[in-house]
C-alpha cells in the first residue's frame, strides 16, 4: 500500500477555504468560521466543525461538502467531529468574508451587538425599531429600517433601505 | 462514497476530559442522578420540539410573508435545539434511543413538555403571546443552565441561549406593538393573555426531579427563575398596555396532572398524530 505524504494542515485549510457555504455560496466554510480544527491523528484526518445555528439545515450538506472536497484531494481516512463549545459566533467571520457578503448584497454583522435576552429596563425602546445602524449594501445609505428579526434564514434579519428602496438581508450578530 | 460518520453524537470523551473535577460525565454519572437527568433533558427537549412543531404549523399561513419566514426560522431553531437535548437524553439513558427515536416513537404520556407549548396556535396574537410567555422563561432557564455542573448540558444551553435571545426580542417586540396597537389587536392580545396565563405557572413549579438536579448543581430550581420571568413579563405587558392577569388558577401543578409528569391536554395527541405519522406508518423509513 502506498503511503502518500500526509498533506500539511495549513494546506488542508487552504482547500477548505475553497468550499462554499451551501446557502451563501460567495463565502467559504473558513470565511464563516465554522471549521474549528484540522489535525492528523495517526493516519486519520480529523476535521472539527461547529454548527452555526442549532437547526441550520445546511449542517449536513456542509459535512458532505467537506468530505467530498477532501476525498477529491486524495484524503480517504477522514473523520468529522462536531464541537458545540464555544458556540459559534459571527465574530469568527473573516474580514474577507464580510466584504464578500457586502458585495453579494448582504450587510455583514456588526460585532458586539448580539441580542442578550435581557429586556428588563429597556422595553420602552424595544418595539418596532432597530437600535442598529445598518448600511445598505447596495447604495451605502444608513437610512434603513428593520422589517423582521428573521430573514430568509435564521442567521439573517430583513431590512429595507429607505433611500434606494431595496430590501436586503442583514447577517445578524450572534 | 462511504457514508459520513455520525457527527451528531456528542464527543463524550472530549467533554469528559474538559469536565471540572467531580462533575458528572456519561461514564460515571451518579446512578441516582441519571434518571432525573434524563427526565429533565426530555422536559427541556420536548418543550422545544412541541413548540417548534406548533410554530412550524404557521408555515404558509401567516398574515404576512415576513412573519411566515420568521416563524418558520424560529421553529427551525427550536427543533434544532430539541435534537441536541433529546440526543443527550438518549445518550444518558443508555438504551440506544436516538433523538429521532424519542421524538417519533413515544406516545403522549411519555412526553414531558409543559402544557403551555402544546396549546393550539389560535390566532397570530395567541401564537405570539404563547411564544413570549415561554421565551421569557426559556432564556432564564438557558442562562442558568450555562453554569450547569454537567458540561454537556452547559454547552447545549450556551448554544441555545444565543438563539433564544433573538426569539425573546422578537416576541416581546410584537406583543408590545399588537397590545399597544388597534382596538382589535389589543383585544386579541388581552384575550390570548387571559387564556394562556393559567398555563405559565407549570414552567416554574418545582418537583422532585428539579430538586435532585438543583442539589447536584446540574439545573436551577424552576422557582428560582420566577422573579426574572415575572419582571420581564410585567414590563413588557405594561409597555403593551395590557392588563396583567394577576393571581389566577394554574394548570398542571395541583394533583397528579401536568405535562412535566406526562399528563397532557387533548391537544398533544393530535400534534403527535401529525408529527409522528410517517415513522409510525413506515418505521425506520429514510430517504
Interface residues (C-beta under 8 A of the other chain):
Chain A: X49 X51 X53 X54 X55 X56 X57 X63 X64 X67 X68 X71 X79 X80 X81 X82 X83 X84 X85 X86 X87 X88 X89 X114 X115 X116 X117 X119 X120 X121 X123 X124 X126 X127 X128 X147 X148 X149 X150 X151 X152 X153 X154 X158 X172 X174
Chain B: X1 X4 X5 X7 X8 X10 X11 X66 X67 X69 X70 X73 X74 X76 X77 X78 X79 X80 X81 X83 X84 X136 X139 X143 X151 X154 X155 X156 X158 X159 X160 X161 X162 X163 X164 X165 X166 X168 X169 X170 X172 X173 X176 X177 X180 X228 X231 X232 X235 X236 X238 X239
